[in-house]
Amino acid sequence: MVNEFVDRERLRDRAREIAGGFAKLPPLTGSYKRLALTQPLRRLVNETVGFGLALGGISAYVARSRTAG
């Protein structure tokens, strides 16, 4: 993860510099870096998807029972 301020005119060049540095890393290092950066997002998705699916199922059931009855 990179955190720095760059002028808009230099942003693309700086991003390519950083990406080039990442590309030079050993493959295993890149994999671990990706895992470390995506783990919090995966945890958030895993914690909330089931709840969202349950709410969707409940609302579909309620909607169907109102139209059927």
PDB file with one MODEL, atoms N, CA, C and O in Angstrom:
MODEL        1
ATOM      1  N   MET A   1       0.851  -1.154   0.000  1.00  0.00           N
ATOM      2  CA  MET A   1       0.000   0.000   0.000  1.00  0.00           C
ATOM      3  C   MET A   1       0.897   1.217   0.000  1.00  0.00           C
ATOM      4  O   MET A   1       1.930   1.250   0.669  1.00  0.00           O
ATOM      5  N   VAL A   2       0.489   2.211  -0.757  1.00  0.00           N
ATOM      6  CA  VAL A   2       1.288   3.429  -0.895  1.00  0.00           C
ATOM      7  C   VAL A   2       0.456   4.601  -0.418  1.00  0.00           C
ATOM      8  O   VAL A   2      -0.738   4.695  -0.703  1.00  0.00           O
ATOM      9  N   ASN A   3       1.098   5.484   0.304  1.00  0.00           N
ATOM     10  CA  ASN A   3       0.405   6.659   0.803  1.00  0.00           C
ATOM     11  C   ASN A   3       1.322   7.861   0.637  1.00  0.00           C
ATOM     12  O   ASN A   3       2.224   8.083   1.445  1.00  0.00           O
ATOM     13  N   GLU A   4       1.086   8.629  -0.409  1.00  0.00           N
ATOM     14  CA  GLU A   4       1.852   9.846  -0.623  1.00  0.00           C
ATOM     15  C   GLU A   4       1.028  10.801  -1.479  1.00  0.00           C
ATOM     16  O   GLU A   4       0.117  10.389  -2.197  1.00  0.00           O
ATOM     17  N   PHE A   5       1.364  12.066  -1.389  1.00  0.00           N
ATOM     18  CA  PHE A   5       0.696  13.084  -2.189  1.00  0.00           C
ATOM     19  C   PHE A   5       1.560  13.400  -3.395  1.00  0.00           C
ATOM     20  O   PHE A   5       2.768  13.610  -3.277  1.00  0.00           O
ATOM     21  N   VAL A   6       0.918  13.429  -4.567  1.00  0.00           N
ATOM     22  CA  VAL A   6       1.627  13.703  -5.810  1.00  0.00           C
ATOM     23  C   VAL A   6       0.777  14.669  -6.623  1.00  0.00           C
ATOM     24  O   VAL A   6      -0.449  14.566  -6.640  1.00  0.00           O
ATOM     25  N   ASP A   7       1.432  15.605  -7.291  1.00  0.00           N
ATOM     26  CA  ASP A   7       0.697  16.516  -8.170  1.00  0.00           C
ATOM     27  C   ASP A   7      -0.005  15.727  -9.266  1.00  0.00           C
ATOM     28  O   ASP A   7       0.493  14.702  -9.731  1.00  0.00           O
ATOM     29  N   ARG A   8      -1.156  16.217  -9.664  1.00  0.00           N
ATOM     30  CA  ARG A   8      -1.969  15.520 -10.675  1.00  0.00           C
ATOM     31  C   ARG A   8      -1.169  15.256 -11.955  1.00  0.00           C
ATOM     32  O   ARG A   8      -1.329  14.207 -12.580  1.00  0.00           O
ATOM     33  N   GLU A   9      -0.323  16.189 -12.342  1.00  0.00           N
ATOM     34  CA  GLU A   9       0.449  16.025 -13.585  1.00  0.00           C
ATOM     35  C   GLU A   9       1.450  14.873 -13.483  1.00  0.00           C
ATOM     36  O   GLU A   9       1.796  14.266 -14.496  1.00  0.00           O
ATOM     37  N   ARG A  10       1.904  14.574 -12.305  1.00  0.00           N
ATOM     38  CA  ARG A  10       2.917  13.545 -12.103  1.00  0.00           C
ATOM     39  C   ARG A  10       2.333  12.228 -11.598  1.00  0.00           C
ATOM     40  O   ARG A  10       3.063  11.254 -11.413  1.00  0.00           O
ATOM     41  N   LEU A  11       1.038  12.197 -11.378  1.00  0.00           N
ATOM     42  CA  LEU A  11       0.401  11.037 -10.752  1.00  0.00           C
ATOM     43  C   LEU A  11       0.603   9.743 -11.540  1.00  0.00           C
ATOM     44  O   LEU A  11       1.005   8.730 -10.969  1.00  0.00           O
ATOM     45  N   ARG A  12       0.333   9.767 -12.826  1.00  0.00           N
ATOM     46  CA  ARG A  12       0.447   8.544 -13.632  1.00  0.00           C
ATOM     47  C   ARG A  12       1.890   8.025 -13.667  1.00  0.00           C
ATOM     48  O   ARG A  12       2.132   6.825 -13.534  1.00  0.00           O
ATOM     49  N   ASP A  13       2.842   8.946 -13.848  1.00  0.00           N
ATOM     50  CA  ASP A  13       4.241   8.524 -13.877  1.00  0.00           C
ATOM     51  C   ASP A  13       4.662   7.909 -12.548  1.00  0.00           C
ATOM     52  O   ASP A  13       5.364   6.897 -12.521  1.00  0.00           O
ATOM     53  N   ARG A  14       4.232   8.522 -11.447  1.00  0.00           N
ATOM     54  CA  ARG A  14       4.597   7.999 -10.133  1.00  0.00           C
ATOM     55  C   ARG A  14       3.952   6.632  -9.887  1.00  0.00           C
ATOM     56  O   ARG A  14       4.583   5.739  -9.323  1.00  0.00           O
ATOM     57  N   ALA A  15       2.712   6.473 -10.305  1.00  0.00           N
ATOM     58  CA  ALA A  15       2.034   5.179 -10.149  1.00  0.00           C
ATOM     59  C   ALA A  15       2.772   4.098 -10.935  1.00  0.00           C
ATOM     60  O   ALA A  15       2.904   2.968 -10.464  1.00  0.00           O
ATOM     61  N   ARG A  16       3.245   4.434 -12.109  1.00  0.00           N
ATOM     62  CA  ARG A  16       3.998   3.455 -12.913  1.00  0.00           C
ATOM     63  C   ARG A  16       5.352   3.136 -12.274  1.00  0.00           C
ATOM     64  O   ARG A  16       5.815   1.997 -12.336  1.00  0.00           O
ATOM     65  N   GLU A  17       5.977   4.125 -11.670  1.00  0.00           N
ATOM     66  CA  GLU A  17       7.231   3.871 -10.953  1.00  0.00           C
ATOM     67  C   GLU A  17       7.002   2.865  -9.824  1.00  0.00           C
ATOM     68  O   GLU A  17       7.759   1.908  -9.668  1.00  0.00           O
ATOM     69  N   ILE A  18       5.961   3.094  -9.054  1.00  0.00           N
ATOM     70  CA  ILE A  18       5.658   2.214  -7.927  1.00  0.00           C
ATOM     71  C   ILE A  18       5.296   0.823  -8.422  1.00  0.00           C
ATOM     72  O   ILE A  18       5.768  -0.172  -7.873  1.00  0.00           O
ATOM     73  N   ALA A  19       4.463   0.745  -9.452  1.00  0.00           N
ATOM     74  CA  ALA A  19       4.076  -0.560 -10.012  1.00  0.00           C
ATOM     75  C   ALA A  19       5.294  -1.298 -10.551  1.00  0.00           C
ATOM     76  O   ALA A  19       5.390  -2.517 -10.416  1.00  0.00           O
ATOM     77  N   GLY A  20       6.226  -0.568 -11.162  1.00  0.00           N
ATOM     78  CA  GLY A  20       7.454  -1.199 -11.652  1.00  0.00           C
ATOM     79  C   GLY A  20       8.266  -1.791 -10.517  1.00  0.00           C
ATOM     80  O   GLY A  20       8.850  -2.866 -10.653  1.00  0.00           O
ATOM     81  N   GLY A  21       8.299  -1.083  -9.396  1.00  0.00           N
ATOM     82  CA  GLY A  21       8.988  -1.615  -8.221  1.00  0.00           C
ATOM     83  C   GLY A  21       8.326  -2.875  -7.697  1.00  0.00           C
ATOM     84  O   GLY A  21       9.005  -3.827  -7.314  1.00  0.00           O
ATOM     85  N   PHE A  22       7.007  -2.882  -7.681  1.00  0.00           N
ATOM     86  CA  PHE A  22       6.280  -4.077  -7.251  1.00  0.00           C
ATOM     87  C   PHE A  22       6.533  -5.237  -8.204  1.00  0.00           C
ATOM     88  O   PHE A  22       6.668  -6.382  -7.773  1.00  0.00           O
ATOM     89  N   ALA A  23       6.596  -4.944  -9.493  1.00  0.00           N
ATOM     90  CA  ALA A  23       6.794  -6.002 -10.487  1.00  0.00           C
ATOM     91  C   ALA A  23       8.162  -6.661 -10.348  1.00  0.00           C
ATOM     92  O   ALA A  23       8.335  -7.812 -10.749  1.00  0.00           O
ATOM     93  N   LYS A  24       9.133  -5.950  -9.788  1.00  0.00           N
ATOM     94  CA  LYS A  24      10.477  -6.506  -9.616  1.00  0.00           C
ATOM     95  C   LYS A  24      10.596  -7.409  -8.383  1.00  0.00           C
ATOM     96  O   LYS A  24      11.602  -8.099  -8.218  1.00  0.00           O
ATOM     97  N   LEU A  25       9.595  -7.407  -7.536  1.00  0.00           N
ATOM     98  CA  LEU A  25       9.629  -8.232  -6.334  1.00  0.00           C
ATOM     99  C   LEU A  25       9.494  -9.709  -6.701  1.00  0.00           C
ATOM    100  O   LEU A  25       8.893 -10.040  -7.723  1.00  0.00           O
ATOM    101  N   PRO A  26      10.044 -10.587  -5.884  1.00  0.00           N
ATOM    102  CA  PRO A  26       9.844 -12.022  -6.129  1.00  0.00           C
ATOM    103  C   PRO A  26       8.342 -12.353  -6.111  1.00  0.00           C
ATOM    104  O   PRO A  26       7.587 -11.732  -5.363  1.00  0.00           O
ATOM    105  N   PRO A  27       7.909 -13.314  -6.918  1.00  0.00           N
ATOM    106  CA  PRO A  27       6.476 -13.632  -7.005  1.00  0.00           C
ATOM    107  C   PRO A  27       5.829 -13.945  -5.656  1.00  0.00           C
ATOM    108  O   PRO A  27       4.698 -13.527  -5.404  1.00  0.00           O
ATOM    109  N   LEU A  28       6.523 -14.664  -4.800  1.00  0.00           N
ATOM    110  CA  LEU A  28       5.952 -15.020  -3.511  1.00  0.00           C
ATOM    111  C   LEU A  28       5.717 -13.782  -2.648  1.00  0.00           C
ATOM    112  O   LEU A  28       4.721 -13.707  -1.929  1.00  0.00           O
ATOM    113  N   THR A  29       6.618 -12.823  -2.717  1.00  0.00           N
ATOM    114  CA  THR A  29       6.450 -11.570  -1.979  1.00  0.00           C
ATOM    115  C   THR A  29       5.220 -10.829  -2.471  1.00  0.00           C
ATOM    116  O   THR A  29       4.449 -10.298  -1.671  1.00  0.00           O
ATOM    117  N   GLY A  30       5.033 -10.790  -3.793  1.00  0.00           N
ATOM    118  CA  GLY A  30       3.852 -10.146  -4.357  1.00  0.00           C
ATOM    119  C   GLY A  30       2.564 -10.819  -3.921  1.00  0.00           C
ATOM    120  O   GLY A  30       1.566 -10.152  -3.645  1.00  0.00           O
ATOM    121  N   SER A  31       2.589 -12.139  -3.859  1.00  0.00           N
ATOM    122  CA  SER A  31       1.397 -12.874  -3.425  1.00  0.00           C
ATOM    123  C   SER A  31       1.054 -12.570  -1.971  1.00  0.00           C
ATOM    124  O   SER A  31      -0.109 -12.365  -1.625  1.00  0.00           O
ATOM    125  N   TYR A  32       2.080 -12.545  -1.127  1.00  0.00           N
ATOM    126  CA  TYR A  32       1.838 -12.247   0.284  1.00  0.00           C
ATOM    127  C   TYR A  32       1.375 -10.808   0.480  1.00  0.00           C
ATOM    128  O   TYR A  32       0.541 -10.526   1.341  1.00  0.00           O
ATOM    129  N   LYS A  33       1.922  -9.905  -0.321  1.00  0.00           N
ATOM    130  CA  LYS A  33       1.511  -8.505  -0.230  1.00  0.00           C
ATOM    131  C   LYS A  33       0.039  -8.370  -0.607  1.00  0.00           C
ATOM    132  O   LYS A  33      -0.718  -7.667   0.062  1.00  0.00           O
ATOM    133  N   ARG A  34      -0.357  -9.040  -1.672  1.00  0.00           N
ATOM    134  CA  ARG A  34      -1.758  -9.008  -2.103  1.00  0.00           C
ATOM    135  C   ARG A  34      -2.671  -9.599  -1.026  1.00  0.00           C
ATOM    136  O   ARG A  34      -3.733  -9.051  -0.733  1.00  0.00           O
ATOM    137  N   LEU A  35      -2.252 -10.705  -0.452  1.00  0.00           N
ATOM    138  CA  LEU A  35      -3.038 -11.345   0.590  1.00  0.00           C
ATOM    139  C   LEU A  35      -3.205 -10.416   1.797  1.00  0.00           C
ATOM    140  O   LEU A  35      -4.297 -10.303   2.354  1.00  0.00           O
ATOM    141  N   ALA A  36      -2.130  -9.761   2.190  1.00  0.00           N
ATOM    142  CA  ALA A  36      -2.193  -8.853   3.342  1.00  0.00           C
ATOM    143  C   ALA A  36      -3.114  -7.668   3.074  1.00  0.00           C
ATOM    144  O   ALA A  36      -3.796  -7.195   3.983  1.00  0.00           O
ATOM    145  N   LEU A  37      -3.139  -7.189   1.842  1.00  0.00           N
ATOM    146  CA  LEU A  37      -3.968  -6.031   1.513  1.00  0.00           C
ATOM    147  C   LEU A  37      -5.437  -6.389   1.328  1.00  0.00           C
ATOM    148  O   LEU A  37      -6.311  -5.567   1.603  1.00  0.00           O
ATOM    149  N   THR A  38      -5.719  -7.607   0.865  1.00  0.00           N
ATOM    150  CA  THR A  38      -7.108  -7.975   0.591  1.00  0.00           C
ATOM    151  C   THR A  38      -7.793  -8.689   1.752  1.00  0.00           C
ATOM    152  O   THR A  38      -9.018  -8.813   1.755  1.00  0.00           O
ATOM    153  N   GLN A  39      -7.032  -9.157   2.733  1.00  0.00           N
ATOM    154  CA  GLN A  39      -7.623  -9.914   3.837  1.00  0.00           C
ATOM    155  C   GLN A  39      -8.702  -9.127   4.589  1.00  0.00           C
ATOM    156  O   GLN A  39      -9.770  -9.682   4.845  1.00  0.00           O
ATOM    157  N   PRO A  40      -8.474  -7.867   4.954  1.00  0.00           N
ATOM    158  CA  PRO A  40      -9.539  -7.135   5.654  1.00  0.00           C
ATOM    159  C   PRO A  40     -10.813  -7.004   4.813  1.00  0.00           C
ATOM    160  O   PRO A  40     -11.916  -7.067   5.355  1.00  0.00           O
ATOM    161  N   LEU A  41     -10.673  -6.826   3.511  1.00  0.00           N
ATOM    162  CA  LEU A  41     -11.855  -6.733   2.639  1.00  0.00           C
ATOM    163  C   LEU A  41     -12.579  -8.073   2.566  1.00  0.00           C
ATOM    164  O   LEU A  41     -13.809  -8.122   2.603  1.00  0.00           O
ATOM    165  N   ARG A  42     -11.823  -9.150   2.464  1.00  0.00           N
ATOM    166  CA  ARG A  42     -12.445 -10.477   2.427  1.00  0.00           C
ATOM    167  C   ARG A  42     -13.209 -10.757   3.718  1.00  0.00           C
ATOM    168  O   ARG A  42     -14.307 -11.314   3.689  1.00  0.00           O
ATOM    169  N   ARG A  43     -12.626 -10.372   4.845  1.00  0.00           N
ATOM    170  CA  ARG A  43     -13.284 -10.598   6.126  1.00  0.00           C
ATOM    171  C   ARG A  43     -14.600  -9.815   6.184  1.00  0.00           C
ATOM    172  O   ARG A  43     -15.619 -10.335   6.637  1.00  0.00           O
ATOM    173  N   LEU A  44     -14.566  -8.579   5.726  1.00  0.00           N
ATOM    174  CA  LEU A  44     -15.778  -7.757   5.726  1.00  0.00           C
ATOM    175  C   LEU A  44     -16.863  -8.372   4.846  1.00  0.00           C
ATOM    176  O   LEU A  44     -18.027  -8.423   5.243  1.00  0.00           O
ATOM    177  N   VAL A  45     -16.496  -8.832   3.675  1.00  0.00           N
ATOM    178  CA  VAL A  45     -17.464  -9.468   2.779  1.00  0.00           C
ATOM    179  C   VAL A  45     -18.033 -10.726   3.413  1.00  0.00           C
ATOM    180  O   VAL A  45     -19.244 -10.946   3.391  1.00  0.00           O
ATOM    181  N   ASN A  46     -17.158 -11.552   3.978  1.00  0.00           N
ATOM    182  CA  ASN A  46     -17.628 -12.795   4.602  1.00  0.00           C
ATOM    183  C   ASN A  46     -18.572 -12.539   5.770  1.00  0.00           C
ATOM    184  O   ASN A  46     -19.503 -13.311   5.998  1.00  0.00           O
ATOM    185  N   GLU A  47     -18.337 -11.463   6.507  1.00  0.00           N
ATOM    186  CA  GLU A  47     -19.183 -11.163   7.656  1.00  0.00           C
ATOM    187  C   GLU A  47     -20.534 -10.579   7.253  1.00  0.00           C
ATOM    188  O   GLU A  47     -21.503 -10.722   7.998  1.00  0.00           O
ATOM    189  N   THR A  48     -20.623  -9.931   6.102  1.00  0.00           N
ATOM    190  CA  THR A  48     -21.855  -9.220   5.755  1.00  0.00           C
ATOM    191  C   THR A  48     -22.688  -9.891   4.667  1.00  0.00           C
ATOM    192  O   THR A  48     -23.889  -9.637   4.583  1.00  0.00           O
ATOM    193  N   VAL A  49     -22.094 -10.732   3.839  1.00  0.00           N
ATOM    194  CA  VAL A  49     -22.839 -11.330   2.731  1.00  0.00           C
ATOM    195  C   VAL A  49     -23.961 -12.226   3.244  1.00  0.00           C
ATOM    196  O   VAL A  49     -25.079 -12.163   2.732  1.00  0.00           O
ATOM    197  N   GLY A  50     -23.686 -13.048   4.234  1.00  0.00           N
ATOM    198  CA  GLY A  50     -24.721 -13.934   4.761  1.00  0.00           C
ATOM    199  C   GLY A  50     -25.908 -13.166   5.300  1.00  0.00           C
ATOM    200  O   GLY A  50     -27.054 -13.555   5.075  1.00  0.00           O
ATOM    201  N   PHE A  51     -25.651 -12.091   6.000  1.00  0.00           N
ATOM    202  CA  PHE A  51     -26.718 -11.257   6.543  1.00  0.00           C
ATOM    203  C   PHE A  51     -27.541 -10.637   5.420  1.00  0.00           C
ATOM    204  O   PHE A  51     -28.770 -10.604   5.491  1.00  0.00           O
ATOM    205  N   GLY A  52     -26.866 -10.149   4.387  1.00  0.00           N
ATOM    206  CA  GLY A  52     -27.569  -9.561   3.247  1.00  0.00           C
ATOM    207  C   GLY A  52     -28.421 -10.583   2.514  1.00  0.00           C
ATOM    208  O   GLY A  52     -29.537 -10.277   2.094  1.00  0.00           O
ATOM    209  N   LEU A  53     -27.905 -11.790   2.359  1.00  0.00           N
ATOM    210  CA  LEU A  53     -28.686 -12.845   1.712  1.00  0.00           C
ATOM    211  C   LEU A  53     -29.900 -13.222   2.546  1.00  0.00           C
ATOM    212  O   LEU A  53     -30.980 -13.470   2.011  1.00  0.00           O
ATOM    213  N   ALA A  54     -29.712 -13.264   3.859  1.00  0.00           N
ATOM    214  CA  ALA A  54     -30.843 -13.578   4.742  1.00  0.00           C
ATOM    215  C   ALA A  54     -31.925 -12.512   4.630  1.00  0.00           C
ATOM    216  O   ALA A  54     -33.109 -12.838   4.545  1.00  0.00           O
ATOM    217  N   LEU A  55     -31.531 -11.250   4.629  1.00  0.00           N
ATOM    218  CA  LEU A  55     -32.521 -10.171   4.486  1.00  0.00           C
ATOM    219  C   LEU A  55     -33.232 -10.246   3.145  1.00  0.00           C
ATOM    220  O   LEU A  55     -34.439 -10.020   3.063  1.00  0.00           O
ATOM    221  N   GLY A  56     -32.482 -10.566   2.088  1.00  0.00           N
ATOM    222  CA  GLY A  56     -33.101 -10.712   0.778  1.00  0.00           C
ATOM    223  C   GLY A  56     -34.108 -11.841   0.743  1.00  0.00           C
ATOM    224  O   GLY A  56     -35.186 -11.707   0.163  1.00  0.00           O
ATOM    225  N   GLY A  57     -33.752 -12.962   1.368  1.00  0.00           N
ATOM    226  CA  GLY A  57     -34.675 -14.096   1.421  1.00  0.00           C
ATOM    227  C   GLY A  57     -35.923 -13.782   2.216  1.00  0.00           C
ATOM    228  O   GLY A  57     -37.027 -14.150   1.813  1.00  0.00           O
ATOM    229  N   ILE A  58     -35.762 -13.106   3.340  1.00  0.00           N
ATOM    230  CA  ILE A  58     -36.922 -12.735   4.160  1.00  0.00           C
ATOM    231  C   ILE A  58     -37.839 -11.789   3.410  1.00  0.00           C
ATOM    232  O   ILE A  58     -39.059 -11.953   3.430  1.00  0.00           O
ATOM    233  N   SER A  59     -37.254 -10.795   2.744  1.00  0.00           N
ATOM    234  CA  SER A  59     -38.099  -9.835   2.028  1.00  0.00           C
ATOM    235  C   SER A  59     -38.806 -10.490   0.847  1.00  0.00           C
ATOM    236  O   SER A  59     -39.948 -10.144   0.547  1.00  0.00           O
ATOM    237  N   ALA A  60     -38.144 -11.436   0.169  1.00  0.00           N
ATOM    238  CA  ALA A  60     -38.793 -12.150  -0.933  1.00  0.00           C
ATOM    239  C   ALA A  60     -39.946 -13.003  -0.406  1.00  0.00           C
ATOM    240  O   ALA A  60     -41.003 -13.078  -1.033  1.00  0.00           O
ATOM    241  N   TYR A  61     -39.745 -13.641   0.737  1.00  0.00           N
ATOM    242  CA  TYR A  61     -40.796 -14.459   1.344  1.00  0.00           C
ATOM    243  C   TYR A  61     -41.996 -13.597   1.732  1.00  0.00           C
ATOM    244  O   TYR A  61     -43.144 -13.955   1.467  1.00  0.00           O
ATOM    245  N   VAL A  62     -41.716 -12.457   2.361  1.00  0.00           N
ATOM    246  CA  VAL A  62     -42.803 -11.562   2.773  1.00  0.00           C
ATOM    247  C   VAL A  62     -43.564 -11.052   1.562  1.00  0.00           C
ATOM    248  O   VAL A  62     -44.795 -11.039   1.560  1.00  0.00           O
ATOM    249  N   ALA A  63     -42.841 -10.633   0.535  1.00  0.00           N
ATOM    250  CA  ALA A  63     -43.491 -10.136  -0.681  1.00  0.00           C
ATOM    251  C   ALA A  63     -44.344 -11.209  -1.332  1.00  0.00           C
ATOM    252  O   ALA A  63     -45.453 -10.934  -1.790  1.00  0.00           O
ATOM    253  N   ARG A  64     -43.833 -12.421  -1.375  1.00  0.00           N
ATOM    254  CA  ARG A  64     -44.575 -13.510  -2.013  1.00  0.00           C
ATOM    255  C   ARG A  64     -45.805 -13.885  -1.191  1.00  0.00           C
ATOM    256  O   ARG A  64     -46.861 -14.164  -1.758  1.00  0.00           O
ATOM    257  N   SER A  65     -45.684 -13.895   0.131  1.00  0.00           N
ATOM    258  CA  SER A  65     -46.813 -14.271   0.965  1.00  0.00           C
ATOM    259  C   SER A  65     -47.920 -13.209   0.901  1.00  0.00           C
ATOM    260  O   SER A  65     -49.094 -13.543   1.053  1.00  0.00           O
ATOM    261  N   ARG A  66     -47.575 -11.968   0.684  1.00  0.00           N
ATOM    262  CA  ARG A  66     -48.579 -10.910   0.566  1.00  0.00           C
ATOM    263  C   ARG A  66     -49.346 -11.016  -0.751  1.00  0.00           C
ATOM    264  O   ARG A  66     -50.545 -10.739  -0.792  1.00  0.00           O
ATOM    265  N   THR A  67     -48.673 -11.411  -1.816  1.00  0.00           N
ATOM    266  CA  THR A  67     -49.366 -11.506  -3.101  1.00  0.00           C
ATOM    267  C   THR A  67     -50.136 -12.823  -3.240  1.00  0.00           C
ATOM    268  O   THR A  67     -51.111 -12.899  -3.988  1.00  0.00           O
ATOM    269  N   ALA A  68     -49.696 -13.858  -2.518  1.00  0.00           N
ATOM    270  CA  ALA A  68     -50.357 -15.157  -2.618  1.00  0.00           C
ATOM    271  C   ALA A  68     -51.626 -15.233  -1.760  1.00  0.00           C
ATOM    272  O   ALA A  68     -52.535 -16.011  -2.050  1.00  0.00           O
ATOM    273  N   GLY A  69     -51.676 -14.436  -0.727  1.00  0.00           N
ATOM    274  CA  GLY A  69     -52.776 -14.571   0.230  1.00  0.00           C
ATOM    275  C   GLY A  69     -53.878 -13.652  -0.045  1.00  0.00           C
ATOM    276  O   GLY A  69     -54.875 -13.650   0.676  1.00  0.00           O
TER     277      GLY A  69
ENDMDL
END
